[in-house]
Structures are given as structure tokens and as C-alpha cells.
Amino acid sequence: MTQVLNQLTQAVREQLSQLSSDDLRWLSGYLAGLADGKAQGGQAPVLAAPAAASRPLLVLYGSQTGNAEGVAKTFAEAAKAAGLSVTLASMAGFKAKKLSEAQDIALVVSTHGDGEAPDDAIALHELLGSKRAPDLSQTRFSVMALGDSSYPLFCQTGKDFDERLAAAGGERLLAIKEADVDFQANVQAWQDELLSALAAAVPQVQSAAEVSSTAVAQPTRANPLSAEVLAVQPLTIDAGHEVFHLELDVPSLSYQPGDALGIVVQQSDALVQAVLDATRLNADEIVSLDGKQLRLFDALKGKELTVLHPKTVAQLQLSEGEGQLPERIRTRSESLTAQQLVDALKPLAPRLYSIASSPNEAEGEVHLTVALVAFEAEGNARFGVASGLVSRLQAGDQVQVYVQPNNRFRLPDADKPMIMIGPGTGVAPFRAFMQEREATEAVGRNWLFFGSRNLRNDFLYQTEWQRWLNEGLLSKLSLAFSRDQQDKIYVQHRLQEQGADVWQWLNDGAYLYVCGDAERMAKDVHQALAGIIESHGNTDGETYLNDLRAQGRYLRDVY
């Protein structure tokens, strides 16, 4: 008997040595079940072959405003529900070694401005374009590129990643997919196709159709929440430069300081009527939109009539220059139909605003800081679609909203110092930061650089900043009001004046935050910071700032 057992043991060892770790885990469960069955006098469990292990999937994202991050997270959840082994990661600080170890990659990335990579994708974007790019010959990938087709270099960052992953030896699971600002349909198609492609390779992975039935709806731009307006208060007194403080009742909405709030908007009746008057089309004519039959008036409510896409300008033969749709339709061909007008116009995208409150301070509420976009065209008053809406709101009105998470713009640890640079409405998230630090009794030092046109009219949340300064929560306050003296002074000038202290704060581990205009302010501030580092630190400013970005200490929310 002993000899038989020894022979059996040797045979079992030889067989076990050929099994994978997944096979061994399955076998251990089977043997445990067999032992339980014997002990209880029952039948042995039915022996079934273990399921084939799925290839690990890396869902990697690079995001500037949070859209790409949201798409990546939604896809990661769907992939997990389908039975895949999923790792979700930001490109910020992502190591080349981890990329080379990945078997399947689903990469979601936005293009910021005209062809620029988002801040958290810059390092990886440059790495893959260099001689240090890792070997990806054992990797399959698919790229989902988000962009804004009003810029010439539409989805350029996504195209770059697609080309560079392939050049490094990667195999395309799918051809690159591109999506404009109205990205939901294209993103959903990419998700369904990619899950189907992965399911074809691994039988136990559920198809996209199977997964969709188990998906849980979350508050999104496609499925927003209805929030009641608690208050709309003017923050400025100059009718030519109006800024409003908006408070909404959102007891069920979860957010963090640094997040943005999306407002799902429709065009004003006045603007739609102005378009109808200019085109001489019938408001009641029926048109087809997204498979539905609508009155032309109702269809135009959901179309972009303010920020006009170059393709729209070309298709409708609009006049060049500034202005919204009514002012730019000089003449029209009698052959222009209501359906052609609807087809030529882009869908109206939600407007995102940095949240200006902390949930720990404004419990059950969310606050926004909204500057009214207003101008006159041919004697007609015209307004931005969302800011115009906010200016007309009254307490008790309802607004459709959702949270756009922004995980790359978070507060540092409670003991870390931070420098906040936010001129104009760019100060909004820093109000949220200070409320949070006050509510949590954080001890880190805080320094705000704020600028606008005039002290008398434009010092947003002045009493709050002065209170925090007097109480010591705000360590330093540097102000730049450009039109209060003959020579214009901006925040970058105040940074340069305080260069020695800025450098000392950076040496003390301070986190740098910039929020506001991307086109001019953010670039001017970046150059000023680089100059400060070179002057006071005797080191290359660009390299230092890139290192800070890699460490998560140089954070920008610019638009």
C-alpha cells in the first residue's frame, strides 16, 4: 500500500508541476469540495475544466478636464463586469516598465487646445516618442481619442499615442476611435467593439450586450440630476463685467474640492427665435434628430448657436468674424431646408464650472462662480449659453447638473503648503480648497495670487479672503488689479516680485496650483515660474517644473 501511495504521489507531483497558478487554485478548491463531500457522506463534486484565464487589461487615461478620466472609469467598470482582470491608471507618473508589462491596453486620452497633450499625459507622450520607448511587441492596444474639432489638430494627442504604441511594436486591437465634444455615442461604440474583441479572444468574457444589462446608471451629462437654485448673487457691481455666485441644493450629489460641475443647458427662446427670423424657416416644421421627430424650434434648443464650428461656418456659408448664428447668416439660399440647418449644427455641449465650495462647509450644496459672457451684435444683446442662463435664474428654479471629477486637481496632505494662482473666476476652486482646509483644521500654509481688473469691482469673495488672512488660515495674499494704475499688473508680475519667497516655499515642499485662462494667463504664469526657478534656484526652470508635475506638485486646471 505504501509503495502504491509513493508512486501515486510522484505521479501527482509530475502532473502538478505542469499546471499554472490559476489551475492550481482551481484544483485546490475542487479538492476541498471533494473532502467536504466525503466527510458528509455526499457525492463528490462534478469535475469541470477550469476557465481559461483572461489577459490582464490596463485602462490608461490622460485627462485635462476630466472627460477622458470619466470615459476610462466607465469602460473599466464595464470590463470588470464582463469578467476581465482590469487595472485603471492615470498617465501621471506612469512608469515605462509597467507599460511594457501590460498585455492589453485600452488608452483614453484627450487633446488639450490645439494639439497639446493634457498635463498628466505629457511625460508618457514624450517617452513613447523617444528612443527610450519600451518594447511593446507582446502588447495589444486600442486608443480612444477625445478632442474638439473646432481646433485644426483635432484629437492629435490620441493620434500620437496610437502611432507611437504601434511603432513600439504594439498590435492594434481596433483602429483608433475619435470623438468630438459630443462624445457619448462614439465612446459607447468603442466600448462595445472593444469588449466584443476581447470577448472573442477569451470565451468567458461577457459581450457588450450582456454587460450593458447590468450597468448601473450614474449622474452624468447624459443622465443629470435636477438641482434647485437656492440663490444667485452678483459678486461685482460693474454692469460691463458681471460675475455671479450660484448656490444649488444637491443633497444627494457627491463631490470633492477640485471637481467641476457640468450644467446641461438649452438655448434661450430669444436666440432660437432670432435664428428662425434670420433664416426665415418655420418653427413648427418637423425635423429628424437622433432618430426622433421634433419641431425645428425644439431641435434648435439643443444645438450650438453661439460657438460656431468651422465646418458649420463652411456648410451654412456664414460670414467670417465674431458673433452668434443670427448675426452671421447674411443671406441664405432658398434651397436651405430646416433639416439641413439642424444637420449642420453641432449638439450643444454642457458647460463645466470649477466648484467653489467644499462639501464639508456647504453641506448638501454646491457653489459656482460664473462670469457673464455678454456682447452686442448689430444692436442685439447676446449672451453665453450657460452664463446667460445663470444670470436669469431665480431661487426655486431647477438646473440639470452632474459632477465632473478632477482627480488631478486635489488638495495636498493637511500639513503641506500650497501656492494658489487663480485670477478672475479661476479663484473658484481655491475658495473650495480654503473651506476644506478650514473645516478639516489643516495646518499647511496657504498663499493666494489673485488678479482682475479693478479692486473696487472685481475682488471676488473679498471678505472671505480677508477673514482667512486675518485669522491666519491664509498665510499670504498677493493681489494684481491690472487697471488700477497706468501700467497693467498681472499675477505673473506679482509672482516675479515675490520670486525669492516663491522659491523658498517650493523648497519647503509647496504644491503649485494654477486655474483659469489657458491661452494667455497659464502660459505667462508658467514662464514666470520657470524664470523664478532659474534666478533663485540656479537650475533649469522647465526641468524643475516637469519634475514637480511628475511628483504631482504642479497642478493646473486651465481652459
Backbone hydrogen bonds, N-H to C=O, Kabsch-Sander energy under -0.5 kcal/mol:
donor,donor_aa,acceptor,acceptor_aa,energy
5,L,1,M,-2.3
6,N,2,T,-2.3
7,Q,3,Q,-2.2
8,L,4,V,-2.4
9,T,5,L,-2.8
10,Q,6,N,-2.4
11,A,7,Q,-2.1
12,V,8,L,-2.5
13,R,9,T,-2.4
14,E,10,Q,-2.0
15,Q,11,A,-2.0
16,L,12,V,-3.0
17,S,13,R,-2.1
18,Q,15,Q,-1.2
19,L,16,L,-1.7
24,L,20,S,-2.3
25,R,21,S,-2.3
26,W,22,D,-2.1
27,L,23,D,-2.6
28,S,24,L,-2.4
29,G,25,R,-1.6
30,Y,26,W,-2.1
31,L,27,L,-2.8
32,A,28,S,-2.1
33,G,29,G,-2.2
34,L,30,Y,-2.4
35,A,31,L,-2.5
36,D,32,A,-2.3
37,G,33,G,-2.3
38,K,34,L,-2.2
39,A,35,A,-2.4
40,Q,36,D,-1.8
41,G,38,K,-1.1
42,G,37,G,-2.7
48,A,46,V,-0.6
57,L,85,S,-3.2
58,L,104,D,-3.1
59,V,57,L,-0.6
59,V,87,T,-3.3
60,L,58,L,-0.7
60,L,106,A,-2.2
61,Y,89,A,-1.9
62,G,108,V,-2.1
70,G,66,G,-2.3
71,V,67,N,-2.4
72,A,68,A,-2.5
73,K,69,E,-2.5
74,T,70,G,-2.2
75,F,71,V,-2.4
76,A,72,A,-2.7
77,E,73,K,-2.3
78,A,74,T,-2.0
79,A,75,F,-2.8
80,K,76,A,-2.3
81,A,77,E,-2.3
82,A,78,A,-1.4
83,G,80,K,-1.5
84,L,79,A,-2.3
86,V,84,L,-0.8
87,T,57,L,-2.5
89,A,59,V,-2.6
91,M,61,Y,-2.5
94,F,91,M,-2.2
99,L,95,K,-1.4
100,S,96,A,-2.2
101,E,97,K,-1.3
102,A,98,K,-0.7
102,A,99,L,-0.9
104,D,56,P,-1.3
105,I,140,R,-2.2
106,A,58,L,-2.9
107,L,105,I,-0.6
107,L,142,S,-2.9
108,V,60,L,-2.9
108,V,106,A,-0.5
109,V,144,M,-2.1
110,S,62,G,-1.8
111,T,146,L,-1.2
112,H,110,S,-0.5
112,H,116,E,-3.4
113,G,111,T,-0.6
115,G,113,G,-1.4
116,E,112,H,-1.6
121,A,118,P,-2.0
122,I,118,P,-0.8
122,I,119,D,-0.9
125,H,121,A,-2.7
126,E,122,I,-2.4
127,L,123,A,-2.3
128,L,124,L,-2.5
129,G,125,H,-0.8
130,S,127,L,-1.7
133,A,130,S,-1.3
136,L,134,P,-0.6
136,L,168,A,-3.0
139,T,136,L,-1.9
140,R,103,Q,-3.0
141,F,171,E,-2.5
142,S,105,I,-1.8
144,M,107,L,-3.3
145,A,143,V,-0.6
145,A,177,K,-3.3
146,L,109,V,-2.6
146,L,144,M,-0.5
147,G,179,A,-1.9
151,Y,148,D,-2.1
154,F,152,P,-1.5
156,Q,153,L,-1.6
159,K,155,C,-2.1
160,D,156,Q,-2.6
161,F,157,T,-2.4
162,D,158,G,-2.4
163,E,159,K,-2.4
164,R,160,D,-2.8
165,L,161,F,-2.7
166,A,162,D,-1.7
167,A,163,E,-2.4
168,A,164,R,-1.5
169,G,166,A,-1.8
170,G,165,L,-2.3
171,E,139,T,-2.8
173,L,141,F,-3.7
174,L,141,F,-0.8
177,K,143,V,-2.3
179,A,145,A,-2.0
183,F,181,V,-1.3
187,V,183,F,-2.6
188,Q,184,Q,-2.6
189,A,185,A,-2.1
190,W,186,N,-2.2
191,Q,187,V,-2.7
192,D,188,Q,-2.5
193,E,189,A,-2.5
194,L,190,W,-2.7
195,L,191,Q,-2.4
196,S,192,D,-2.0
197,A,193,E,-2.3
198,L,194,L,-2.5
199,A,195,L,-2.4
200,A,196,S,-1.9
201,A,197,A,-1.0
202,V,198,L,-1.6
205,V,202,V,-2.0
206,Q,82,A,-2.3
211,V,207,S,-2.1
212,S,208,A,-2.3
213,S,209,A,-0.8
214,T,211,V,-2.0
215,A,211,V,-0.7
215,A,212,S,-0.5
217,A,215,A,-0.5
220,T,223,N,-1.0
225,L,401,V,-3.3
227,A,225,L,-0.7
227,A,399,V,-3.3
228,E,249,D,-1.0
229,V,397,D,-3.1
230,L,247,E,-2.8
231,A,247,E,-1.5
233,Q,245,H,-2.6
235,L,243,V,-3.5
236,T,243,V,-0.9
239,A,237,I,-0.6
241,H,238,D,-1.7
244,F,370,V,-3.4
245,H,233,Q,-3.4
246,L,244,F,-0.6
246,L,368,L,-2.3
247,E,231,A,-2.7
248,L,366,V,-2.4
249,D,228,E,-3.0
250,V,248,L,-0.7
250,V,364,G,-2.5
253,L,250,V,-1.6
259,D,256,Q,-2.3
260,A,404,Q,-2.4
261,L,353,Y,-3.0
262,G,402,Y,-3.3
263,I,351,R,-2.8
264,V,262,G,-0.6
264,V,400,Q,-2.7
265,V,263,I,-0.7
267,Q,301,K,-2.8
272,V,268,S,-2.1
273,Q,269,D,-2.5
274,A,270,A,-1.9
275,V,271,L,-1.9
276,L,272,V,-2.2
277,D,273,Q,-2.5
278,A,274,A,-2.1
279,T,275,V,-2.3
280,R,276,L,-1.7
281,L,276,L,-1.0
285,E,282,N,-1.5
287,V,294,L,-3.2
289,L,292,K,-2.8
292,K,289,L,-1.8
294,L,287,V,-2.9
294,L,292,K,-0.6
296,L,285,E,-2.2
297,F,283,A,-2.3
299,A,295,R,-2.4
300,L,296,L,-2.4
301,K,297,F,-1.0
302,G,298,D,-0.6
302,G,299,A,-1.0
303,K,300,L,-1.6
304,E,346,K,-3.1
305,L,303,K,-0.7
308,L,306,T,-0.9
313,V,309,H,-2.5
314,A,310,P,-2.3
315,Q,311,K,-2.9
316,L,312,T,-2.6
317,Q,314,A,-0.6
318,L,313,V,-2.3
319,S,328,R,-2.6
325,L,305,L,-2.6
327,E,324,Q,-0.7
328,R,324,Q,-1.1
328,R,325,L,-0.9
329,I,325,L,-1.0
330,R,328,R,-1.1
336,L,333,S,-2.0
341,L,337,T,-2.0
342,V,338,A,-2.3
343,D,339,Q,-2.5
344,A,340,Q,-1.7
345,L,341,L,-1.0
345,L,342,V,-0.5
348,L,302,G,-2.6
349,A,347,P,-0.6
351,R,263,I,-2.0
353,Y,261,L,-2.0
355,I,259,D,-2.4
356,A,367,H,-3.1
361,E,358,S,-1.1
362,A,358,S,-3.3
363,E,361,E,-0.9
365,E,362,A,-2.3
366,V,248,L,-1.6
368,L,246,L,-2.4
369,T,354,S,-0.5
370,V,244,F,-2.8
370,V,368,L,-0.5
371,A,369,T,-0.5
372,L,242,E,-2.8
374,A,372,L,-0.8
375,F,382,R,-2.3
377,A,380,N,-2.9
380,N,377,A,-2.1
382,R,375,F,-3.1
384,G,373,V,-2.4
388,G,384,G,-2.4
389,L,385,V,-1.0
390,V,386,A,-2.6
391,S,387,S,-2.2
392,R,388,G,-0.9
392,R,389,L,-0.9
393,L,389,L,-0.8
393,L,390,V,-0.9
396,G,229,V,-2.8
397,D,394,Q,-2.3
399,V,227,A,-2.5
400,Q,264,V,-0.5
401,V,225,L,-3.0
401,V,399,V,-0.6
402,Y,262,G,-1.5
404,Q,260,A,-3.2
409,F,406,N,-1.7
416,K,413,D,-2.0
418,M,445,R,-2.0
419,I,511,Y,-3.2
420,M,418,M,-0.5
420,M,447,W,-3.4
421,I,419,I,-0.5
421,I,513,Y,-2.5
422,G,420,M,-0.6
422,G,449,F,-2.5
424,G,451,G,-2.8
426,G,423,P,-1.9
427,V,424,G,-1.5
428,A,425,T,-1.8
430,F,427,V,-0.7
431,R,427,V,-1.4
431,R,428,A,-0.8
432,A,428,A,-1.4
433,F,429,P,-2.2
434,M,430,F,-2.3
435,Q,431,R,-2.3
436,E,432,A,-2.3
437,R,433,F,-2.5
438,E,434,M,-2.4
439,A,435,Q,-2.6
440,T,436,E,-2.3
441,E,438,E,-0.8
442,A,437,R,-2.2
443,V,414,A,-0.6
444,G,414,A,-2.8
447,W,418,M,-2.0
448,L,476,K,-2.1
449,F,420,M,-3.2
450,F,448,L,-0.6
450,F,478,S,-2.3
452,S,480,A,-1.7
458,D,454,N,-2.7
459,F,455,L,-0.8
460,L,458,D,-1.7
462,Q,459,F,-1.3
465,W,461,Y,-2.2
466,Q,462,Q,-2.4
467,R,463,T,-2.0
468,W,464,E,-2.5
469,L,465,W,-2.0
470,N,466,Q,-2.6
471,E,467,R,-2.4
472,G,468,W,-0.7
472,G,469,L,-0.6
473,L,468,W,-1.0
474,L,468,W,-2.1
475,S,446,N,-2.0
475,S,473,L,-0.7
476,K,446,N,-1.6
478,S,448,L,-3.0
479,L,477,L,-0.5
480,A,450,F,-2.0
482,S,452,S,-2.5
482,S,480,A,-0.7
483,R,453,R,-2.3
484,D,481,F,-1.4
493,H,490,Y,-1.1
494,R,490,Y,-1.5
495,L,491,V,-2.3
496,Q,492,Q,-1.9
497,E,493,H,-2.2
498,Q,494,R,-1.8
499,G,496,Q,-1.4
502,V,498,Q,-2.6
503,W,499,G,-2.6
504,Q,500,A,-1.9
505,W,501,D,-2.7
506,L,502,V,-2.3
507,N,503,W,-2.2
508,D,504,Q,-1.5
509,G,506,L,-1.7
510,A,505,W,-2.3
511,Y,417,P,-2.1
512,L,553,R,-3.8
513,Y,419,I,-2.6
514,V,555,L,-2.1
515,C,421,I,-2.3
516,G,557,D,-1.6
522,A,517,D,-2.3
524,D,520,R,-2.7
525,V,521,M,-2.9
526,H,522,A,-2.1
527,Q,523,K,-2.2
528,A,524,D,-2.1
529,L,525,V,-2.6
530,A,526,H,-2.5
531,G,527,Q,-2.3
532,I,528,A,-2.3
533,I,529,L,-2.4
534,E,530,A,-2.1
535,S,531,G,-2.5
536,H,532,I,-2.9
537,G,533,I,-1.8
538,N,534,E,-0.8
539,T,533,I,-0.7
544,Y,540,D,-2.1
545,L,541,G,-2.6
546,N,542,E,-2.3
547,D,543,T,-2.1
548,L,544,Y,-2.4
549,R,545,L,-2.5
550,A,546,N,-2.3
551,Q,547,D,-1.9
552,G,549,R,-1.2
553,R,548,L,-3.3
554,Y,548,L,-0.8
555,L,512,L,-3.1
555,L,553,R,-0.5
557,D,514,V,-3.0
559,Y,516,G,-2.0
